């Protein structure tokens, strides 16, 4: 296995990780900013107010995008497993 092949695998894995984490992170960020804005306006500084909406929002994202996420991870794993004979021979 050459250095280029290793770098290609690592690059693809990092790209996949960012694609899979992106929807969850963007949801948590958007809800956090929105709730912080509401807390600032109403002057309610309760820590549990930020946790519950973020958890619910992330669950909704997982329900909506979970099938796509699983498909992407499965496709990457299949592609990696099918490429093993080519990497071992070189």
PyMOL Python script that loads the backbone (N, CA, C, O; Angstrom):
from pymol import cmd

cmd.read_pdbstr("""\
ATOM      1  N   UNK A   1       0.848  -1.163   0.000  1.00  0.00           N
ATOM      2  CA  UNK A   1       0.000   0.000   0.000  1.00  0.00           C
ATOM      3  C   UNK A   1       0.902   1.236   0.000  1.00  0.00           C
ATOM      4  O   UNK A   1       1.795   1.372   0.837  1.00  0.00           O
ATOM      5  N   UNK A   2       0.654   2.115  -0.937  1.00  0.00           N
ATOM      6  CA  UNK A   2       1.508   3.300  -1.065  1.00  0.00           C
ATOM      7  C   UNK A   2       1.003   4.433  -0.170  1.00  0.00           C
ATOM      8  O   UNK A   2      -0.098   4.383   0.379  1.00  0.00           O
ATOM      9  N   UNK A   3       1.839   5.441  -0.050  1.00  0.00           N
ATOM     10  CA  UNK A   3       1.464   6.611   0.747  1.00  0.00           C
ATOM     11  C   UNK A   3       0.249   7.314   0.150  1.00  0.00           C
ATOM     12  O   UNK A   3      -0.611   7.803   0.883  1.00  0.00           O
ATOM     13  N   UNK A   4       0.181   7.364  -1.163  1.00  0.00           N
ATOM     14  CA  UNK A   4      -0.953   8.004  -1.825  1.00  0.00           C
ATOM     15  C   UNK A   4      -2.266   7.307  -1.524  1.00  0.00           C
ATOM     16  O   UNK A   4      -3.293   7.957  -1.329  1.00  0.00           O
ATOM     17  N   UNK A   5      -2.230   5.988  -1.488  1.00  0.00           N
ATOM     18  CA  UNK A   5      -3.445   5.230  -1.182  1.00  0.00           C
ATOM     19  C   UNK A   5      -3.896   5.472   0.253  1.00  0.00           C
ATOM     20  O   UNK A   5      -5.089   5.614   0.518  1.00  0.00           O
ATOM     21  N   UNK A   6      -2.941   5.520   1.176  1.00  0.00           N
ATOM     22  CA  UNK A   6      -3.273   5.781   2.575  1.00  0.00           C
ATOM     23  C   UNK A   6      -3.879   7.178   2.714  1.00  0.00           C
ATOM     24  O   UNK A   6      -4.878   7.361   3.410  1.00  0.00           O
ATOM     25  N   UNK A   7      -3.272   8.157   2.050  1.00  0.00           N
ATOM     26  CA  UNK A   7      -3.794   9.517   2.112  1.00  0.00           C
ATOM     27  C   UNK A   7      -5.188   9.617   1.500  1.00  0.00           C
ATOM     28  O   UNK A   7      -6.031  10.371   1.987  1.00  0.00           O
ATOM     29  N   UNK A   8      -5.426   8.866   0.445  1.00  0.00           N
ATOM     30  CA  UNK A   8      -6.756   8.864  -0.172  1.00  0.00           C
ATOM     31  C   UNK A   8      -7.799   8.284   0.779  1.00  0.00           C
ATOM     32  O   UNK A   8      -8.900   8.822   0.892  1.00  0.00           O
ATOM     33  N   UNK A   9      -7.464   7.195   1.462  1.00  0.00           N
ATOM     34  CA  UNK A   9      -8.395   6.584   2.417  1.00  0.00           C
ATOM     35  C   UNK A   9      -8.677   7.541   3.573  1.00  0.00           C
ATOM     36  O   UNK A   9      -9.828   7.712   3.974  1.00  0.00           O
ATOM     37  N   UNK A  10      -7.633   8.159   4.105  1.00  0.00           N
ATOM     38  CA  UNK A  10      -7.804   9.083   5.228  1.00  0.00           C
ATOM     39  C   UNK A  10      -8.622  10.298   4.804  1.00  0.00           C
ATOM     40  O   UNK A  10      -9.498  10.752   5.542  1.00  0.00           O
ATOM     41  N   UNK A  11      -8.333  10.825   3.611  1.00  0.00           N
ATOM     42  CA  UNK A  11      -9.091  11.977   3.124  1.00  0.00           C
ATOM     43  C   UNK A  11     -10.561  11.637   2.941  1.00  0.00           C
ATOM     44  O   UNK A  11     -11.431  12.416   3.331  1.00  0.00           O
ATOM     45  N   UNK A  12     -10.843  10.487   2.354  1.00  0.00           N
ATOM     46  CA  UNK A  12     -12.236  10.065   2.173  1.00  0.00           C
ATOM     47  C   UNK A  12     -12.933   9.836   3.510  1.00  0.00           C
ATOM     48  O   UNK A  12     -14.110  10.163   3.659  1.00  0.00           O
ATOM     49  N   UNK A  13     -12.210   9.274   4.487  1.00  0.00           N
ATOM     50  CA  UNK A  13     -12.802   9.035   5.807  1.00  0.00           C
ATOM     51  C   UNK A  13     -13.115  10.358   6.515  1.00  0.00           C
ATOM     52  O   UNK A  13     -14.159  10.495   7.152  1.00  0.00           O
ATOM     53  N   UNK A  14     -12.214  11.317   6.398  1.00  0.00           N
ATOM     54  CA  UNK A  14     -12.462  12.621   7.031  1.00  0.00           C
ATOM     55  C   UNK A  14     -13.606  13.351   6.349  1.00  0.00           C
ATOM     56  O   UNK A  14     -14.402  14.012   7.016  1.00  0.00           O
ATOM     57  N   UNK A  15     -13.699  13.243   5.035  1.00  0.00           N
ATOM     58  CA  UNK A  15     -14.813  13.853   4.302  1.00  0.00           C
ATOM     59  C   UNK A  15     -16.137  13.213   4.715  1.00  0.00           C
ATOM     60  O   UNK A  15     -17.131  13.910   4.918  1.00  0.00           O
ATOM     61  N   UNK A  16     -16.145  11.899   4.835  1.00  0.00           N
ATOM     62  CA  UNK A  16     -17.355  11.201   5.270  1.00  0.00           C
ATOM     63  C   UNK A  16     -17.745  11.614   6.683  1.00  0.00           C
ATOM     64  O   UNK A  16     -18.923  11.848   6.954  1.00  0.00           O
ATOM     65  N   UNK A  17     -16.777  11.706   7.584  1.00  0.00           N
ATOM     66  CA  UNK A  17     -17.074  12.099   8.966  1.00  0.00           C
ATOM     67  C   UNK A  17     -17.680  13.497   9.025  1.00  0.00           C
ATOM     68  O   UNK A  17     -18.619  13.738   9.785  1.00  0.00           O
ATOM     69  N   UNK A  18     -17.150  14.410   8.230  1.00  0.00           N
ATOM     70  CA  UNK A  18     -17.700  15.769   8.234  1.00  0.00           C
ATOM     71  C   UNK A  18     -19.086  15.806   7.586  1.00  0.00           C
ATOM     72  O   UNK A  18     -19.944  16.575   8.018  1.00  0.00           O
ATOM     73  N   UNK A  19     -19.317  14.984   6.554  1.00  0.00           N
ATOM     74  CA  UNK A  19     -20.648  14.921   5.939  1.00  0.00           C
ATOM     75  C   UNK A  19     -21.674  14.355   6.907  1.00  0.00           C
ATOM     76  O   UNK A  19     -22.817  14.813   6.934  1.00  0.00           O
ATOM     77  N   UNK A  20     -21.284  13.369   7.700  1.00  0.00           N
ATOM     78  CA  UNK A  20     -22.215  12.741   8.625  1.00  0.00           C
ATOM     79  C   UNK A  20     -22.461  13.606   9.861  1.00  0.00           C
ATOM     80  O   UNK A  20     -23.570  13.628  10.395  1.00  0.00           O
ATOM     81  N   UNK A  21     -21.442  14.307  10.308  1.00  0.00           N
ATOM     82  CA  UNK A  21     -21.592  15.148  11.505  1.00  0.00           C
ATOM     83  C   UNK A  21     -22.214  16.500  11.185  1.00  0.00           C
ATOM     84  O   UNK A  21     -22.774  17.145  12.072  1.00  0.00           O
ATOM     85  N   UNK A  22     -22.127  16.934   9.946  1.00  0.00           N
ATOM     86  CA  UNK A  22     -22.596  18.258   9.562  1.00  0.00           C
ATOM     87  C   UNK A  22     -24.035  18.568   9.932  1.00  0.00           C
ATOM     88  O   UNK A  22     -24.286  19.581  10.585  1.00  0.00           O
ATOM     89  N   UNK A  23     -24.992  17.730   9.535  1.00  0.00           N
ATOM     90  CA  UNK A  23     -26.390  18.047   9.871  1.00  0.00           C
ATOM     91  C   UNK A  23     -26.642  18.160  11.379  1.00  0.00           C
ATOM     92  O   UNK A  23     -27.396  19.026  11.822  1.00  0.00           O
ATOM     93  N   UNK A  24     -26.012  17.287  12.159  1.00  0.00           N
ATOM     94  CA  UNK A  24     -26.198  17.344  13.609  1.00  0.00           C
ATOM     95  C   UNK A  24     -25.571  18.601  14.202  1.00  0.00           C
ATOM     96  O   UNK A  24     -26.172  19.265  15.047  1.00  0.00           O
ATOM     97  N   UNK A  25     -24.366  18.921  13.756  1.00  0.00           N
ATOM     98  CA  UNK A  25     -23.683  20.098  14.293  1.00  0.00           C
ATOM     99  C   UNK A  25     -24.379  21.395  13.895  1.00  0.00           C
ATOM    100  O   UNK A  25     -24.491  22.317  14.702  1.00  0.00           O
ATOM    101  N   UNK A  26     -24.839  21.462  12.665  1.00  0.00           N
ATOM    102  CA  UNK A  26     -25.536  22.676  12.210  1.00  0.00           C
ATOM    103  C   UNK A  26     -26.849  22.846  12.977  1.00  0.00           C
ATOM    104  O   UNK A  26     -27.218  23.963  13.340  1.00  0.00           O
ATOM    105  N   UNK A  27     -27.554  21.738  13.222  1.00  0.00           N
ATOM    106  CA  UNK A  27     -28.790  21.808  13.998  1.00  0.00           C
ATOM    107  C   UNK A  27     -28.520  22.277  15.417  1.00  0.00           C
ATOM    108  O   UNK A  27     -29.223  23.151  15.925  1.00  0.00           O
ATOM    109  N   UNK A  28     -27.511  21.707  16.062  1.00  0.00           N
ATOM    110  CA  UNK A  28     -27.176  22.109  17.432  1.00  0.00           C
ATOM    111  C   UNK A  28     -26.758  23.580  17.482  1.00  0.00           C
ATOM    112  O   UNK A  28     -27.129  24.301  18.409  1.00  0.00           O
ATOM    113  N   UNK A  29     -25.995  24.019  16.496  1.00  0.00           N
ATOM    114  CA  UNK A  29     -25.561  25.418  16.458  1.00  0.00           C
ATOM    115  C   UNK A  29     -26.749  26.355  16.269  1.00  0.00           C
ATOM    116  O   UNK A  29     -26.878  27.347  16.986  1.00  0.00           O
ATOM    117  N   UNK A  30     -27.613  26.047  15.313  1.00  0.00           N
ATOM    118  CA  UNK A  30     -28.757  26.911  15.035  1.00  0.00           C
ATOM    119  C   UNK A  30     -29.697  26.978  16.238  1.00  0.00           C
ATOM    120  O   UNK A  30     -30.151  28.060  16.611  1.00  0.00           O
ATOM    121  N   UNK A  31     -29.988  25.833  16.842  1.00  0.00           N
ATOM    122  CA  UNK A  31     -30.872  25.834  18.009  1.00  0.00           C
ATOM    123  C   UNK A  31     -30.228  26.535  19.196  1.00  0.00           C
ATOM    124  O   UNK A  31     -30.913  27.229  19.948  1.00  0.00           O
ATOM    125  N   UNK A  32     -28.932  26.366  19.373  1.00  0.00           N
ATOM    126  CA  UNK A  32     -28.229  27.039  20.459  1.00  0.00           C
ATOM    127  C   UNK A  32     -28.283  28.549  20.322  1.00  0.00           C
ATOM    128  O   UNK A  32     -28.528  29.259  21.297  1.00  0.00           O
ATOM    129  N   UNK A  33     -28.053  29.040  19.112  1.00  0.00           N
ATOM    130  CA  UNK A  33     -28.114  30.485  18.881  1.00  0.00           C
ATOM    131  C   UNK A  33     -29.535  31.000  19.085  1.00  0.00           C
ATOM    132  O   UNK A  33     -29.734  32.042  19.708  1.00  0.00           O
ATOM    133  N   UNK A  34     -30.510  30.284  18.570  1.00  0.00           N
ATOM    134  CA  UNK A  34     -31.906  30.709  18.711  1.00  0.00           C
ATOM    135  C   UNK A  34     -32.330  30.744  20.178  1.00  0.00           C
ATOM    136  O   UNK A  34     -32.969  31.700  20.617  1.00  0.00           O
ATOM    137  N   UNK A  35     -31.983  29.719  20.925  1.00  0.00           N
ATOM    138  CA  UNK A  35     -32.374  29.662  22.331  1.00  0.00           C
ATOM    139  C   UNK A  35     -31.612  30.706  23.142  1.00  0.00           C
ATOM    140  O   UNK A  35     -32.170  31.302  24.063  1.00  0.00           O
ATOM    141  N   UNK A  36     -30.360  30.929  22.813  1.00  0.00           N
ATOM    142  CA  UNK A  36     -29.596  31.977  23.499  1.00  0.00           C
ATOM    143  C   UNK A  36     -30.209  33.343  23.249  1.00  0.00           C
ATOM    144  O   UNK A  36     -30.271  34.179  24.151  1.00  0.00           O
ATOM    145  N   UNK A  37     -30.658  33.566  22.031  1.00  0.00           N
ATOM    146  CA  UNK A  37     -31.327  34.823  21.713  1.00  0.00           C
ATOM    147  C   UNK A  37     -32.615  34.982  22.518  1.00  0.00           C
ATOM    148  O   UNK A  37     -32.890  36.056  23.054  1.00  0.00           O
ATOM    149  N   UNK A  38     -33.398  33.915  22.599  1.00  0.00           N
ATOM    150  CA  UNK A  38     -34.636  33.948  23.386  1.00  0.00           C
ATOM    151  C   UNK A  38     -34.327  34.177  24.864  1.00  0.00           C
ATOM    152  O   UNK A  38     -35.023  34.941  25.533  1.00  0.00           O
ATOM    153  N   UNK A  39     -33.296  33.523  25.371  1.00  0.00           N
ATOM    154  CA  UNK A  39     -32.922  33.702  26.769  1.00  0.00           C
ATOM    155  C   UNK A  39     -32.453  35.129  27.041  1.00  0.00           C
ATOM    156  O   UNK A  39     -32.737  35.684  28.102  1.00  0.00           O
ATOM    157  N   UNK A  40     -31.748  35.714  26.103  1.00  0.00           N
ATOM    158  CA  UNK A  40     -31.277  37.078  26.276  1.00  0.00           C
ATOM    159  C   UNK A  40     -32.451  38.055  26.291  1.00  0.00           C
ATOM    160  O   UNK A  40     -32.488  38.980  27.102  1.00  0.00           O
ATOM    161  N   UNK A  41     -33.388  37.846  25.408  1.00  0.00           N
ATOM    162  CA  UNK A  41     -34.546  38.743  25.330  1.00  0.00           C
ATOM    163  C   UNK A  41     -35.427  38.621  26.570  1.00  0.00           C
ATOM    164  O   UNK A  41     -35.891  39.626  27.107  1.00  0.00           O
ATOM    165  N   UNK A  42     -35.656  37.388  27.022  1.00  0.00           N
ATOM    166  CA  UNK A  42     -36.547  37.183  28.167  1.00  0.00           C
ATOM    167  C   UNK A  42     -35.814  37.223  29.503  1.00  0.00           C
ATOM    168  O   UNK A  42     -36.460  37.218  30.551  1.00  0.00           O
ATOM    169  N   UNK A  43     -34.504  37.264  29.494  1.00  0.00           N
ATOM    170  CA  UNK A  43     -33.650  37.271  30.688  1.00  0.00           C
ATOM    171  C   UNK A  43     -33.879  36.044  31.572  1.00  0.00           C
ATOM    172  O   UNK A  43     -33.775  36.121  32.796  1.00  0.00           O
ATOM    173  N   UNK A  44     -34.188  34.928  30.946  1.00  0.00           N
ATOM    174  CA  UNK A  44     -34.295  33.654  31.665  1.00  0.00           C
ATOM    175  C   UNK A  44     -32.987  32.906  31.425  1.00  0.00           C
ATOM    176  O   UNK A  44     -32.698  32.519  30.293  1.00  0.00           O
ATOM    177  N   UNK A  45     -32.207  32.701  32.459  1.00  0.00           N
ATOM    178  CA  UNK A  45     -30.910  32.031  32.321  1.00  0.00           C
ATOM    179  C   UNK A  45     -30.969  30.648  32.966  1.00  0.00           C
ATOM    180  O   UNK A  45     -30.387  30.425  34.027  1.00  0.00           O
ATOM    181  N   UNK A  46     -31.650  29.757  32.339  1.00  0.00           N
ATOM    182  CA  UNK A  46     -31.789  28.394  32.833  1.00  0.00           C
ATOM    183  C   UNK A  46     -31.028  27.455  31.898  1.00  0.00           C
ATOM    184  O   UNK A  46     -31.270  27.451  30.691  1.00  0.00           O
ATOM    185  N   UNK A  47     -30.121  26.671  32.442  1.00  0.00           N
ATOM    186  CA  UNK A  47     -29.262  25.810  31.625  1.00  0.00           C
ATOM    187  C   UNK A  47     -30.043  24.688  30.935  1.00  0.00           C
ATOM    188  O   UNK A  47     -29.691  24.279  29.829  1.00  0.00           O
ATOM    189  N   UNK A  48     -31.095  24.193  31.578  1.00  0.00           N
ATOM    190  CA  UNK A  48     -31.839  23.085  30.977  1.00  0.00           C
ATOM    191  C   UNK A  48     -32.638  23.531  29.756  1.00  0.00           C
ATOM    192  O   UNK A  48     -33.033  22.698  28.940  1.00  0.00           O
ATOM    193  N   UNK A  49     -32.877  24.816  29.624  1.00  0.00           N
ATOM    194  CA  UNK A  49     -33.598  25.304  28.450  1.00  0.00           C
ATOM    195  C   UNK A  49     -32.827  25.076  27.162  1.00  0.00           C
ATOM    196  O   UNK A  49     -33.437  24.934  26.102  1.00  0.00           O
ATOM    197  N   UNK A  50     -31.519  25.039  27.225  1.00  0.00           N
ATOM    198  CA  UNK A  50     -30.740  24.818  26.009  1.00  0.00           C
ATOM    199  C   UNK A  50     -30.598  23.333  25.685  1.00  0.00           C
ATOM    200  O   UNK A  50     -30.504  22.954  24.518  1.00  0.00           O
ATOM    201  N   UNK A  51     -30.585  22.497  26.717  1.00  0.00           N
ATOM    202  CA  UNK A  51     -30.319  21.079  26.492  1.00  0.00           C
ATOM    203  C   UNK A  51     -31.486  20.367  25.814  1.00  0.00           C
ATOM    204  O   UNK A  51     -31.291  19.665  24.822  1.00  0.00           O
ATOM    205  N   UNK A  52     -32.673  20.539  26.332  1.00  0.00           N
ATOM    206  CA  UNK A  52     -33.830  19.782  25.835  1.00  0.00           C
ATOM    207  C   UNK A  52     -34.139  20.084  24.367  1.00  0.00           C
ATOM    208  O   UNK A  52     -34.313  19.139  23.596  1.00  0.00           O
ATOM    209  N   UNK A  53     -34.217  21.351  23.937  1.00  0.00           N
ATOM    210  CA  UNK A  53     -34.489  21.602  22.515  1.00  0.00           C
ATOM    211  C   UNK A  53     -33.383  21.076  21.594  1.00  0.00           C
ATOM    212  O   UNK A  53     -33.666  20.605  20.493  1.00  0.00           O
ATOM    213  N   UNK A  54     -32.135  21.155  22.040  1.00  0.00           N
ATOM    214  CA  UNK A  54     -31.043  20.617  21.223  1.00  0.00           C
ATOM    215  C   UNK A  54     -31.180  19.104  21.080  1.00  0.00           C
ATOM    216  O   UNK A  54     -30.996  18.562  19.990  1.00  0.00           O
ATOM    217  N   UNK A  55     -31.500  18.429  22.171  1.00  0.00           N
ATOM    218  CA  UNK A  55     -31.653  16.969  22.124  1.00  0.00           C
ATOM    219  C   UNK A  55     -32.812  16.582  21.211  1.00  0.00           C
ATOM    220  O   UNK A  55     -32.695  15.655  20.410  1.00  0.00           O
ATOM    221  N   UNK A  56     -33.921  17.290  21.333  1.00  0.00           N
ATOM    222  CA  UNK A  56     -35.083  16.995  20.484  1.00  0.00           C
ATOM    223  C   UNK A  56     -34.756  17.289  19.019  1.00  0.00           C
ATOM    224  O   UNK A  56     -35.094  16.501  18.136  1.00  0.00           O
ATOM    225  N   UNK A  57     -34.101  18.417  18.763  1.00  0.00           N
ATOM    226  CA  UNK A  57     -33.727  18.773  17.389  1.00  0.00           C
ATOM    227  C   UNK A  57     -32.786  17.765  16.770  1.00  0.00           C
ATOM    228  O   UNK A  57     -32.921  17.422  15.596  1.00  0.00           O
ATOM    229  N   UNK A  58     -31.829  17.285  17.558  1.00  0.00           N
ATOM    230  CA  UNK A  58     -30.894  16.299  17.025  1.00  0.00           C
ATOM    231  C   UNK A  58     -31.569  14.953  16.790  1.00  0.00           C
ATOM    232  O   UNK A  58     -31.217  14.235  15.855  1.00  0.00           O
ATOM    233  N   UNK A  59     -32.531  14.611  17.630  1.00  0.00           N
ATOM    234  CA  UNK A  59     -33.297  13.379  17.391  1.00  0.00           C
ATOM    235  C   UNK A  59     -34.101  13.489  16.097  1.00  0.00           C
ATOM    236  O   UNK A  59     -34.182  12.533  15.326  1.00  0.00           O
ATOM    237  N   UNK A  60     -34.689  14.648  15.867  1.00  0.00           N
ATOM    238  CA  UNK A  60     -35.450  14.848  14.630  1.00  0.00           C
ATOM    239  C   UNK A  60     -34.540  14.737  13.415  1.00  0.00           C
ATOM    240  O   UNK A  60     -34.904  14.123  12.412  1.00  0.00           O
ATOM    241  N   UNK A  61     -33.354  15.333  13.508  1.00  0.00           N
ATOM    242  CA  UNK A  61     -32.403  15.245  12.394  1.00  0.00           C
ATOM    243  C   UNK A  61     -31.988  13.799  12.163  1.00  0.00           C
ATOM    244  O   UNK A  61     -31.873  13.366  11.017  1.00  0.00           O
ATOM    245  N   UNK A  62     -31.765  13.051  13.230  1.00  0.00           N
ATOM    246  CA  UNK A  62     -31.404  11.638  13.073  1.00  0.00           C
ATOM    247  C   UNK A  62     -32.531  10.832  12.436  1.00  0.00           C
ATOM    248  O   UNK A  62     -32.277   9.937  11.630  1.00  0.00           O
ATOM    249  N   UNK A  63     -33.761  11.143  12.790  1.00  0.00           N
ATOM    250  CA  UNK A  63     -34.901  10.429  12.190  1.00  0.00           C
ATOM    251  C   UNK A  63     -35.009  10.766  10.705  1.00  0.00           C
ATOM    252  O   UNK A  63     -35.242   9.889   9.873  1.00  0.00           O
ATOM    253  N   UNK A  64     -34.836  12.051  10.384  1.00  0.00           N
ATOM    254  CA  UNK A  64     -34.983  12.492   8.998  1.00  0.00           C
ATOM    255  C   UNK A  64     -33.794  12.065   8.140  1.00  0.00           C
ATOM    256  O   UNK A  64     -33.976  11.557   7.034  1.00  0.00           O
ATOM    257  N   UNK A  65     -32.579  12.270   8.645  1.00  0.00           N
ATOM    258  CA  UNK A  65     -31.382  12.035   7.832  1.00  0.00           C
ATOM    259  C   UNK A  65     -30.645  10.753   8.195  1.00  0.00           C
ATOM    260  O   UNK A  65     -29.602  10.459   7.612  1.00  0.00           O
ATOM    261  N   UNK A  66     -31.163   9.992   9.139  1.00  0.00           N
ATOM    262  CA  UNK A  66     -30.472   8.782   9.582  1.00  0.00           C
ATOM    263  C   UNK A  66     -30.288   7.749   8.488  1.00  0.00           C
ATOM    264  O   UNK A  66     -29.239   7.112   8.400  1.00  0.00           O
ATOM    265  N   UNK A  67     -31.296   7.583   7.659  1.00  0.00           N
ATOM    266  CA  UNK A  67     -31.208   6.614   6.568  1.00  0.00           C
ATOM    267  C   UNK A  67     -30.100   7.010   5.591  1.00  0.00           C
ATOM    268  O   UNK A  67     -29.328   6.163   5.142  1.00  0.00           O
ATOM    269  N   UNK A  68     -30.029   8.291   5.268  1.00  0.00           N
ATOM    270  CA  UNK A  68     -28.972   8.775   4.378  1.00  0.00           C
ATOM    271  C   UNK A  68     -27.599   8.588   5.021  1.00  0.00           C
ATOM    272  O   UNK A  68     -26.653   8.161   4.360  1.00  0.00           O
ATOM    273  N   UNK A  69     -27.493   8.909   6.309  1.00  0.00           N
ATOM    274  CA  UNK A  69     -26.212   8.769   7.017  1.00  0.00           C
ATOM    275  C   UNK A  69     -25.737   7.315   7.014  1.00  0.00           C
ATOM    276  O   UNK A  69     -24.571   7.026   6.745  1.00  0.00           O
ATOM    277  N   UNK A  70     -26.656   6.421   7.314  1.00  0.00           N
ATOM    278  CA  UNK A  70     -26.307   4.997   7.318  1.00  0.00           C
ATOM    279  C   UNK A  70     -25.912   4.517   5.927  1.00  0.00           C
ATOM    280  O   UNK A  70     -24.979   3.727   5.782  1.00  0.00           O
ATOM    281  N   UNK A  71     -26.615   4.990   4.913  1.00  0.00           N
ATOM    282  CA  UNK A  71     -26.278   4.622   3.539  1.00  0.00           C
ATOM    283  C   UNK A  71     -24.894   5.114   3.132  1.00  0.00           C
ATOM    284  O   UNK A  71     -24.145   4.392   2.475  1.00  0.00           O
ATOM    285  N   UNK A  72     -24.555   6.337   3.519  1.00  0.00           N
ATOM    286  CA  UNK A  72     -23.225   6.877   3.208  1.00  0.00           C
ATOM    287  C   UNK A  72     -22.127   6.072   3.901  1.00  0.00           C
ATOM    288  O   UNK A  72     -21.115   5.737   3.286  1.00  0.00           O
ATOM    289  N   UNK A  73     -22.331   5.761   5.186  1.00  0.00           N
ATOM    290  CA  UNK A  73     -21.335   4.989   5.933  1.00  0.00           C
ATOM    291  C   UNK A  73     -21.192   3.582   5.364  1.00  0.00           C
ATOM    292  O   UNK A  73     -20.081   3.060   5.266  1.00  0.00           O
ATOM    293  N   UNK A  74     -22.304   2.971   4.991  1.00  0.00           N
ATOM    294  CA  UNK A  74     -22.268   1.629   4.418  1.00  0.00           C
ATOM    295  C   UNK A  74     -21.579   1.626   3.057  1.00  0.00           C
ATOM    296  O   UNK A  74     -20.794   0.726   2.757  1.00  0.00           O
ATOM    297  N   UNK A  75     -21.871   2.632   2.234  1.00  0.00           N
ATOM    298  CA  UNK A  75     -21.238   2.713   0.911  1.00  0.00           C
ATOM    299  C   UNK A  75     -19.736   2.899   1.048  1.00  0.00           C
ATOM    300  O   UNK A  75     -18.965   2.291   0.306  1.00  0.00           O
ATOM    301  N   UNK A  76     -19.314   3.739   1.995  1.00  0.00           N
ATOM    302  CA  UNK A  76     -17.874   3.934   2.203  1.00  0.00           C
ATOM    303  C   UNK A  76     -17.212   2.635   2.654  1.00  0.00           C
ATOM    304  O   UNK A  76     -16.136   2.280   2.173  1.00  0.00           O
ATOM    305  N   UNK A  77     -17.864   1.929   3.582  1.00  0.00           N
ATOM    306  CA  UNK A  77     -17.287   0.678   4.080  1.00  0.00           C
ATOM    307  C   UNK A  77     -17.203  -0.363   2.971  1.00  0.00           C
ATOM    308  O   UNK A  77     -16.195  -1.058   2.847  1.00  0.00           O
ATOM    309  N   UNK A  78     -18.255  -0.475   2.165  1.00  0.00           N
ATOM    310  CA  UNK A  78     -18.223  -1.431   1.047  1.00  0.00           C
ATOM    311  C   UNK A  78     -17.130  -1.077   0.052  1.00  0.00           C
ATOM    312  O   UNK A  78     -16.419  -1.955  -0.438  1.00  0.00           O
ATOM    313  N   UNK A  79     -16.995   0.215  -0.248  1.00  0.00           N
ATOM    314  CA  UNK A  79     -15.961   0.659  -1.187  1.00  0.00           C
ATOM    315  C   UNK A  79     -14.575   0.342  -0.627  1.00  0.00           C
ATOM    316  O   UNK A  79     -13.680  -0.068  -1.365  1.00  0.00           O
ATOM    317  N   UNK A  80     -14.406   0.532   0.670  1.00  0.00           N
ATOM    318  CA  UNK A  80     -13.116   0.257   1.301  1.00  0.00           C
ATOM    319  C   UNK A  80     -12.803  -1.239   1.285  1.00  0.00           C
ATOM    320  O   UNK A  80     -11.676  -1.639   0.991  1.00  0.00           O
ATOM    321  N   UNK A  81     -13.798  -2.060   1.600  1.00  0.00           N
ATOM    322  CA  UNK A  81     -13.595  -3.506   1.596  1.00  0.00           C
ATOM    323  C   UNK A  81     -13.347  -4.034   0.184  1.00  0.00           C
ATOM    324  O   UNK A  81     -12.542  -4.946  -0.001  1.00  0.00           O
ATOM    325  N   UNK A  82     -14.020  -3.478  -0.798  1.00  0.00           N
ATOM    326  CA  UNK A  82     -13.803  -3.954  -2.163  1.00  0.00           C
ATOM    327  C   UNK A  82     -12.453  -3.509  -2.703  1.00  0.00           C
ATOM    328  O   UNK A  82     -11.954  -4.099  -3.661  1.00  0.00           O
ATOM    329  N   UNK A  83     -11.856  -2.494  -2.118  1.00  0.00           N
ATOM    330  CA  UNK A  83     -10.566  -2.008  -2.593  1.00  0.00           C
ATOM    331  C   UNK A  83      -9.386  -2.737  -1.929  1.00  0.00           C
ATOM    332  O   UNK A  83      -8.238  -2.526  -2.320  1.00  0.00           O
ATOM    333  N   UNK A  84      -9.648  -3.568  -0.956  1.00  0.00           N
ATOM    334  CA  UNK A  84      -8.553  -4.255  -0.246  1.00  0.00           C
ATOM    335  C   UNK A  84      -7.675  -5.100  -1.173  1.00  0.00           C
ATOM    336  O   UNK A  84      -6.452  -5.032  -1.050  1.00  0.00           O
ATOM    337  N   UNK A  85      -8.230  -5.885  -2.086  1.00  0.00           N
ATOM    338  CA  UNK A  85      -7.349  -6.652  -2.970  1.00  0.00           C
ATOM    339  C   UNK A  85      -6.409  -5.773  -3.814  1.00  0.00           C
ATOM    340  O   UNK A  85      -5.268  -6.155  -4.074  1.00  0.00           O
ATOM    341  N   UNK A  86      -6.881  -4.625  -4.228  1.00  0.00           N
ATOM    342  CA  UNK A  86      -6.039  -3.721  -5.012  1.00  0.00           C
ATOM    343  C   UNK A  86      -4.930  -3.116  -4.187  1.00  0.00           C
ATOM    344  O   UNK A  86      -3.829  -2.890  -4.690  1.00  0.00           O
ATOM    345  N   UNK A  87      -5.212  -2.848  -2.908  1.00  0.00           N
ATOM    346  CA  UNK A  87      -4.193  -2.266  -2.023  1.00  0.00           C
ATOM    347  C   UNK A  87      -3.160  -3.309  -1.622  1.00  0.00           C
ATOM    348  O   UNK A  87      -1.977  -2.995  -1.493  1.00  0.00           O
ATOM    349  N   UNK A  88      -3.598  -4.546  -1.425  1.00  0.00           N
ATOM    350  CA  UNK A  88      -2.687  -5.592  -0.992  1.00  0.00           C
ATOM    351  C   UNK A  88      -1.723  -5.993  -2.107  1.00  0.00           C
ATOM    352  O   UNK A  88      -0.587  -6.381  -1.834  1.00  0.00           O
ATOM    353  N   UNK A  89      -2.165  -5.904  -3.354  1.00  0.00           N
ATOM    354  CA  UNK A  89      -1.320  -6.325  -4.458  1.00  0.00           C
ATOM    355  C   UNK A  89      -0.236  -5.313  -4.800  1.00  0.00           C
ATOM    356  O   UNK A  89       0.773  -5.672  -5.405  1.00  0.00           O
ATOM    357  N   UNK A  90      -0.430  -4.044  -4.419  1.00  0.00           N
ATOM    358  CA  UNK A  90       0.503  -2.994  -4.797  1.00  0.00           C
ATOM    359  C   UNK A  90       1.520  -2.793  -3.795  1.00  0.00           C
ATOM    360  O   UNK A  90       2.390  -1.938  -3.962  1.00  0.00           O
TER     361      UNK A  90
END
""", "prot")
cmd.dss("prot")
cmd.show_as("cartoon", "prot")
cmd.util.cbc("prot")
cmd.orient("prot")
